[in-house]
Amino acid sequence: MITKRVYIIVSLLVVLSMVLAACAAPATEAPKEEAPKQEAPKEEAPKEEAKPAEGGEVTVGFVPPALTSPFHVATVDGATARTKELGWKIDVQAPASEGDNQAFVTTVQQLLEKGVKAMSINPINTDSAITAVKAANEKGVPILAHNFITPFSEGKVLTYIGYDQWGGAEKLAKSTCELIAKKYETTPDKTKGKVFILLGIESIFSHRRTGGFKAGLTKYCPSVEVVGEQTGEWLRTKGQEVAGIALQKTPDIDVFYGNSDEMAIGAALAAEEAGKVINKDFFAVGIDGNQPTLDLLKQGKFSATLGVDPYRIGVTVINTMEKILKGETTPEVLLTPSVVVTPENLEDYLAGKLWTEPVAGAPELDNDKPTVPDEGAPAAEAPAAKLPLEGKKIGFINAGPDDYYAQFGNSMRAIGKLIGAEVFEVNSDYKPEKELANVQDLIAKGVDAIAVITAGAAGSAASIKAANDANVPIFFIAGRPVVPEGGSIQGWVSDNFVIMGYMIGKYVVENYPDAKGKVVDIPGFLGQGPAEGEIVGFDMAFEEAGWEKAFLTKSSEWQRTLAVPITQDLLTSGREIKVIFACNEETAFGVVQAIEEAGKVPGKDIIIVSNNGKEEGWQLMLDGKMAATVPNPPSLNADLSLQQMIRFFNGEKYEVYLEIKPPFVLTKDNVDKAIPYNAESYLIGRADGKFEYKLDFYEAEYLKNKAMIEEFSKKLADYMAK
């Protein structure tokens, strides 16, 4: 055991140097000399940031009618993300409710007084819009309107941005006719059925969405009857209330159509409460394509939505502002696309594959007639938007074959597909020499970039040198590499494994004081930074509390199959054991198995704590078999690494050395805060906006926590010096 401890201390000198170096790493612009030989296409180059004529910072205003709808929240998210990319600031202000026209005008006037350089508004009432536009005109501030392509009678709006509501509703009606026909095993032109329409607040929006939908029903399923229409005020709760009353009068309604998704969702809830089964007894369709709707589509609890991608509408608004502030001319009407989204094409919609570049279009008038696109060309025929890493070949070198690393591979491939990259995965089987061979092989295959989970920090230097010599950008994930003199890496994303071990160690000290001297540590693959970091952090917490170090067993190599015999030996050794720290949850599963086979109760006779935070571990905690874990989802690490690559190829600034913010201890009481570990669950949550995944957020968190990390590094240095 003494030999093993000495080995770990020597290895941790490398870990210590990595932590200290990370604290000093500044935000870095991707160096031009490190770019790959094959230059990114010109259309991928970042746009020159727009600046006001007098110089200084650009702040723009963004005014939704309210933030009560997921649609408007999503437009704000898209606009905010794009302003951050440009280095601008965005001031988002909105009335408390969509019907408060006076508050809308006041909000615009307040933003103008703040000196915004440009503004976009999404009015509900044209009178309030005209007042707002005139105020901006008087100040000389460029003003746009989004989610609105009907020109105002007075005032100068430079560009109206939005989708053809009439045409979109008509497309949704066609899909609805097909659903009804399928239910009654006939064709749309022959089918009968009953539709109830949930209207929005009285406005051009409700007029166009209702008129287009009715026109579509008449065109595609003329025998289908509209049995009622009533306002749901754009709200889910109101939609549920209205639909419940409608069902009492007409129990056999086939379809609830909402001018917005939220109202249709409410109607679906009402129908289900009445004992009806969605997509069998009835259908629910709406307009917007908001994240809650997409989630329900995925679960089979919604039928179809007109997806208009509000997030990308927000991005389009800021892109248009950028052109205007540069002095470029923009169309009076910029038509954004819409597409009917069903479970069959949901994944493509989420991946952005159904979005097409906005095109100049014709204005939409409140005249109960179809909108005629400019030159007769609908937005859907425009060229597809280019994905962030479209056409890029990314080599991914995994460290080993265990479950944690397998999820890295799954996530790299899945997220890479979302952003247009083709990911080629190879495995080093924990061997540094094989890692180097993999780097050389990927270079020979002509990849555009390489991402590596190193098999060993010391061996990583050779991998870096090989990539640098070939002028191929190389990024690292998890264990931090040793960069050779004169060498460079283009990115590194990792959790801090020493802090992770320290936090779970403190949890044991604080929650199980009677376990002093009765704790066992089953480590991961020795020689790797993550395994060694966990051990040292765990021991540091014990030393602070005046406890002796945990008894260290041989390595489970992160495997449950190896953890079983290790635990069996412990249980028959005569050693008194209160707590076992399993290096990861695969090891924890093996520990649980061995304890149960010995006739003992995990979580009662022996407490188990771990690291990783995978979904199966959540269940162990909920079942009372494991007390706590520290999450470090490989899915998030993979995502952030790919986002670093996007920044690199775009020539944008980013934190080359990024430690994900120090984790929290996860227990059964806060398991809802965990970011999914498995790639499939992660992608669903990512699409639904259930957690933070964007690089900007984690860079900000890292910088906010940098002082704490530096303080911890000093503590680690003092500990290692003893």
N, C-alpha and C positions, 0 to 999 in steps of 0.2 A: 504493500500500500504506500510506503514511503516513496518508492521509486515512481509510482504513478503520480503522486502529488508533485514531486520534483519535475516530472515531465510536463505536467499541466502548468506549473509556474513558469517554466521556460517558454512554453507556447504562449502563455498569456502576456509575456513581454511584447509579443507581436500585436496582440489585441489592444494592449495599452497604447502602443504607438499609433494604432489606427484610430482609437477614440480621440486622443489628443490632436491628431492631425485633422480630424473631421471638424473639430471646434474652430480651427483657423481657416477653414475653406471658405473663400468669399463667393458671392454670386458671380458667375462667370459667363461671358458671352462665348458661344461656341467658336473656338479659334478657326480662322479661315484656313490656316495651314494644315489643320487636322481633318479637313473635309475629304471625303473620298474622291478618288480620281474622276469618277463619273459624276459630273455636276448635276444637281437637281434641275429639272426643267424650269424654264423661266417663269412659267405660270405658278410655280410653287414658291417663288421668292416672296418674302414678306413685303407688304405694301408700305410705302413711305408714310410715316405718321403725319397726319394733317396737323398743322399748327395755325393759330390765329395770326393775322397779319402783324400784330404788334408783338408777337412772341409770347412765351409763357405757357402755362399749363392749359389744357383744353378740358373744360367741364361742360357736359351737355345735359339737357333736361329730358325726362321721359315721364309722360303723364298717362297712365291707364285710367279708365273710367272709375275703377275701384280695384282692390286686390282680393275680392271675395270669390273669384273664379280661378281655378287652376290654369285656365287659358292665359289670363293676364299675368299671373305669376310666372308662367313659362316664357312669355315674351320678355319680361323683365330679366329673367335669368339669361336668356340669349343675348340681350343687349348689354347686360353687365359683363358677361364673359368676353364679348368682343371689345368693349371699351378697355378692359384690362389688357388685352393683347396689344392694343394701340398705345397703352400708357396714358390713357385718358382717365377722367373721373366722370361718373354718372350720378346725377341727382334724381332719384325716383320719388315722385310725390303723387298721391292719389286721394280722392275723396273717400269717405268711409263707405258710401253706398253708390251704386251706379246711377241712381235717380237724382242725386244731389247736384243739379246743374250749376247752382251758384258757387258751390265749393269747388267745382271743376275750374271755373273762371278764376276764382281767387287763387287756386293752386298755381295756375299758369302765371298769373301776375307776380306771385311771390318768387317763382323761379327766374322770371325776367329781372326782378330787382336784384337777385343774387349774381347776375351777370353771366348766365350760361351762354355759350357760344353758338349753340343750336338746340333745337327742341323738336320732339315728336309727341303728338297727342293722339289719343284714341277716344273721341267723343261719342256720346250716345245721342245727345240732342244737338241739332245743327245750329240752333240759335246761340247756345253757349259756346259752340266751336267758333262761330264767326267772331264773337267778342274776343275770344282768346287769340285768334289769328290776327285780328286787327291790332291787338296790344303788342304782339310780336313784331308785326310790320312796322309799327311806330318806333320800336326800339332798334330796328334794323337787324333783328335776329332771325336767321333762317328757320323756318318752321315746316315740319312734315306732318302728315297724318298717317297712322298705321292702323291696320285692320279696318280700313275705310277707303273706298275708291270712288266715292261720290263727291265731286267738287262742290265746295260751298258757294253760295250765291254772292258772297262778298269776301274780300281779303285775299291775300296771295299765299297759297301753299305751294312750295316748290315741288314736292312729290307726294302723291297718295300711294300708299303701299298696302296691298291686301289681295285676297283671293276673290274669284268670281262666286259670290254666294248663291246666285240663282243657278248657275251651271253646276256648281258642286252639289247643291241640294237635288238637282235633277239626276245627277249620277247616283246619289244615294238612293233615290226613289227607284231607279232601275234595279239596283241590288236588292232593295226591299221587295219588289215584285217577284224576283227570283226566289227569295226566301219563302214567300207566301205560296208560290206555285209548288215548291218542293214539299211543303207541308201537306198540301192537298193533292199531291201526285198528279200534277197537270202542268200546263205551260203558262207563262206569265200572261199571254194575251187571252187566255181562257179562264184563268183563276178568278175566284171570288174571295173576298176577305174584308176585314174591318180594321180601319186604322184610326187611332186617336192621336191628335197633334197637340203637343205642349208648346205654347207660344212663349217667346221672350217678352220683355217689356216692350210696349208699343214703340216701334222705331223702324227705321229702314232695315235694320238687321232682321227683325222678325218678319217684316214684309217680304224681303227677298228670299229668305230661307223657307218660308211657307209657300210662297208663290212658285218657286222652282221645284219644290217637292211635289206639290199638287200637279204641276205640269208634267212631271216625270211619271206620276201615277197614271194620268190620263193617256200619256203616250205609250207606256209599257204594259200596264195592266188596267185597262179602262173599266173593268167590272168590279174593281176593288172600291169599297165605299169608305169615305171619311165620315165616321160616326160622331165626331165631336172635336172641338178645339177650344182650349182655354189657356190662359197665361199661367206659367209656372214661375215667372219672374226671374228666369235664369238659375233658379236655386234647386238643389236636390230635395230639400225638405218640402218645398212647395210642390215640386213635381210629384213627390210621393203622395202628398195630400190630395192633389187634384186627381191623380190616377186611381187612388183608392175609391173616391166618389164615383168616378167614371165606371169602374168595374161593378159597382153596385147596380148601376143603371143598365150597363151592357157587359155582362160577364164574359162574353165570347170575343172580346177584342183580340185580334191577331197580332197587331203591331202598335207599339207606342213609339212615336217619332218625336224627338225633342229638338227644338231649334238650337239647343246646346246639349252636350253629353250629360251634364249634371242633372238636368231635368229628366232625361231618359233613364238615368241610373235610379233616380228616385222612383220613377214609374215601375221599373223592374222590381225594386224592393217591395212596392205595394202589391204587385202581382204575385210575387213569391209568398207574401204574407197571406194572400188569398188562396194559397195552396197550388198555384200554377208553377209549371216547370219551364224555365227560360230555354229557348231554342228547341222547344218541343211543343208546349201549349201556346206560347207567345214569343214575340221577338221585341228587342229594344234596340233602337238605332238613334243616332244623334250626330251632331256636328261639333267638331273641335279637334278630336284626337289627343285629348289630355292624358297625362300619365295614369291617373286613376282608372280611366276608361281602358287604356291599354292593358293594365294589370287585370281588369275584369275579363277582357277578351282572352287573355292568356289562360284564365281560370275557367273559361267557358260560361261566364256569367253576364256576357253582353253579346250582341249579335253583329253589329257593324257600326263604324263611325266614319265620318268624313274627316280624314286626317289632314290638317292644314299646317302641321308642324309649327306651333306658335314659337318654340324656341328659335327656330331658324328665321322666322319672321322678325324676331328681335335682333338677330344678327344682321339681317338684311337692312334694317333701319339704320344701324350704326355704319354699315358699309356705305350706305347712300349718303349719310351725313359726312363721312370722310371725303367722298367725291365732291360734295358741295363746298366744303371748307377748303378744298384744293382749287376751287374755281372751275370744276368740271360741270358740264351740263348733264342733268338727269331727266328721265321721262316724267311727264306730268302724272302718269299712272304706271306703277310698277306692279305687274301681276305676279303673285306668288302661286305656286301649284297647290292643288288639292287632289286627294286620292281616297277612294273608298278602302278602308282597312278592315280586314276580316281575319279570323284566326289563320287562314291560309297564307296571307302575305304579311303577317304581323312582324316576323323577324326581319324581313327586308325593310319594312318601314322603320323599325327601331334602329337599324344599321344605317339609315339615311339613304338607302339605295333608291327609294321612290321619290326623293326630293329632286326637283329639277331647277335649274337656274331661273330666277325671275326674269320676265320679259316685259317690254313695253306693251301696254294694253289699253283698252277703251274704258272709259268711266262707267260705273254702274249707277243707273238712275232708278228712282223709286216710281216706276211707271208700269209695273206688272207685266213687263216684257223681258225676254232673255237679254243678258249682257252679250254684246258682240265683241270678241277679242280683236285687237288690232291686226289688220290684214288677215283676219279669219284664222289665225294660228293660236290654238290653246297653249297655255303654259306647259302642259304635259309633254309637248313635242320639242321643248327646248333641250339642249344637250345636258346630259347628266352632270351633276356637280362632282368635282374631283375629290376623292377621299384623301385624308391627311397623309397617308403613306402609300398611296396607290402605286402599284408597280414595284415597290421595294421588296427586296429579298432579305429577310432577317435570319441570321443563324443564331440558334439558342443552344447553349451548351449547359446541360444540366449536370449537377454534381454527382448525383447518385440515383438509385432506383426506388427510394422509399416514397411513402404516400405524400409527404410534404412537398418533395421535389416534383412528384407526378402532377400535383395540382398547379405548380408553376408552369409546367409544360402545357397543361390543358388551358390555363388562362392566357398564356402567351399566344397560343394558336387562335383561341376564340376572339380575344380582343384584337389581335392582329388582323383577323378577318374583317372585323367591324371597321377598321381604319384603312383597309385596302392592302395590307402587307401579307406576304406569304412567309410563314415561319417554318424553318427547317430545324428540327430538334435532334440533337445527338446527346449521348450520355458519357460521362467520364468515369463512372463506377468508382468514385472516390479516389482516383489515381491521377496525380498531377501530370505525369508523363502522357497519359491518355488525353487530358485536357489540352495540352499543347498540340498533340496530333490532331485533335478535333478542330482547333483554331486553324491550323495549317490546311486541313482538308476543306473547311468552309471558305477560306480565302481562295483556294484553287477553284472552288465552284462559283466564285464571283458574287458572293453575297454583298449587299450594300452596307451592312452593319452586323456586329456580333454582340450578343448579350451572354454573359457568363455568370453562373453560380460557381465560384471557384471550388475545386476539390481540396485546396490547401493554400493558405495565404502566401506562404513562401514560394510555392510553385507558380503563382499567378504572374510573377515578373516575366517569365519566359513567354507566357501567353500575350502579355501586353507588348513586349518587344516585337513578337511576330506580327501582331496586328499593326503596330506603328510602322514597321518596315514596309508593310504592304499598303500603307495609307488607308486602312479600313478602320472606321470608328469602332471602338470597343467600349461596352458598358458592362457594369457589374451589378449584381443583385445579392442581397444577404451578406455573407462574409466579405469584409472589405479586403481588397487585394493589396499587395505590396508593389508600389509603382517603382520601376527601376530608374536609376539616375538618367535624366534626359528623356524619360518616357512620359506618356500621358494617357489618361483615360477620358472618355467623353461623358461619363455619367456613372453614378453609384447610388443605389437606393437600398436602404436597409432599416430594419428595426435595430434598436440597441439591445443586444442580447445580454450584456452585463446588467443593464438596468432591469431587464425583464426578470433575470434571476434574482436580483436584489429585491424587487417588488414582491415576488412570490415568497421570498425568504422572510420579508417583513410581515407578510400576511400570516405566515406560520407562527412567528414569534408573538404577534399581537392576539391571535385567536386560539392558540393552543400552548399556553405557557407551561403546561405539565408535560409537554413533549421534549423539554430540554434534555439533551443527551440521548434522545431516543428517535433521532431522525436519520433516514437513509436517503441518499441521492443516487439514482440510477441514471448515469450520464448518456449523452448522445455520442456520435462518432468522434472519438478523440483525435485531435490534430486539426479539426475544423474550428474556426472562430466561433460559430454559434454555440457549439457544445461547450467549449472552454469558457466562453463568456457567461453562460448560464451558471456554471459551477462557481466561478469566482464571485459573481453577483450574489448568489445564494449564501456563500460563506461570509461575504462582507456584512450582510444583514445580521447573521448570527454573531459575528464578532462585535458589532455595535451593541448588541443586546447582552453581551457577556456570555454567550453560549459557545460551546465547543463546536467545531465544524461537524457537518453531517458526515456519517459514515459513507464513503464512496465505494460503490461496487464496480465491477467491470462494466464495460459499455454495452448497452442494448443495441447500439448502432441504429437507433431510431426505430427498431423493429419490434412489433408485439411478440413475434415468435421467439425472439431471443430474450424478451423480458420475462416470459413465463418461467423458464428454468432458473433465471437469476432470482426471481421472487421466491420460487420454491426452495432454493438453497437458503435464502434469508429466513424463511419461516421455520426451517428445520435446524437452523444454526444455534438456537437458544438465545439469540440476541433479542432484547426487549425493543419492540418497534411500535411507535405511536403514529409516526408520519412517514410516508414515502413520497419523495419528490421525483416524479417520473418526467424525464426530460422532454417528452412530447406525448400527445394523446395516444398515438399508436403504442407507445410503451405503457401508458396508463391502462389501455385495454388488456394488455398482457398481465399487468399487475392485478387488475380486477379479477381476471380469469383464475390466476393462481390462488388468490385469497379465497375466492368462492369454492374452488376445488378442495381447499384445505378445511372447508367447513366454517369459515369465518365470514364476517359481514363487512364488506368494504364501505367506508364512510362511518362505520360505528366502531368495529374492533381496530381497524387501521384507517387513518385518514390519508387520502390521496390528493396531492396537488400536482399541477402540470403546467405546460406551456403549449401554445398553438391556437387554442380557441376554435377548433373545428366543430362542425355541426354535431357530429356524434358525441363530442365532448360536452356540448350543451346538454344533450340528453342524459349523459352520465350524471351531470350536476342536478338536473331536474329529478332524476331517479334517486338522488341522495348517495350515489356511489363515489362521487368525486366532489371535493369541497370547492376548489377554485382552480382557475387557469389564467394565464396571461395571453391574450390574443395577438397573433402576428400573422394575419392572413396572407398567404402567398399570392392570392388573387390580386390584392391591392398592390403589393410590391411589383408584380408583373405589369399591371396597368400603369403605374407611375413611371416605370422604366421605359415603356413604349411612348409615354407622353414626353419623356426627355428626348427620345429619338426624334419626335415630331419637331420639338424646339430646335434640336441640332440641325436638322435638314432645312429648317426655315431660317436658320441664322439668327434665332432669337435668344435672348438671355434666359438663363435658368441656373438654379443651384446645382452645380455638378455633383457635389457631395451632399446628399440629402438623407438625413435620419428622420424616419417617421416619428411623429411626436411620441413622447414616452407613453406607454400603454397604461391602461387601468387593469385592476384585478377583476376578472369576470367570475361571478358566482350565479347561483340560480336566481338571485334577486335582481340582477341587472343584465340578464342574458339577452334581453331585447336590444341592447346597445351594440351587440357584436356585429362586426362586418362579416358576411359569409366567407368561409374558407374555401369551399368547393367552387369551381369555376361556374357551373351551371347556376347555382343559387346566387352567386355574386353578380352574374350578368342580369338576372331578373331584377335583383335589388337595385342595380346600377341604372337600368332602364326606368325603374319606377321612382328614382330619385330618393331612395330610402336612406342613403348615407353619402358622405362626402367621398368623392373619388378623384377630384380634379387636382392637378399638380399645383396650381396656384394656391389652393387651400393648404396643402401640406408644406409648401415652401414657407408660407406665412406662419404656420404653426411651428415649424423648425426654428425660424428666426426669433419667434416669440419665446421659445423655450431654450434658446442657445445659451443664455447665462446659466440656467439650471444645469444644462449638460456640461458646461465648462466646470461648474462647481463639483459636479459628480466626478468628472475626470480627475480633478485634484484629489478627491477622496480616494479614487481608485489608485492613483499614483502613490499616495501615502500607504495604502494597504499593500501594494505590491512591493514597496521598499522595505517592508518589515521582514 
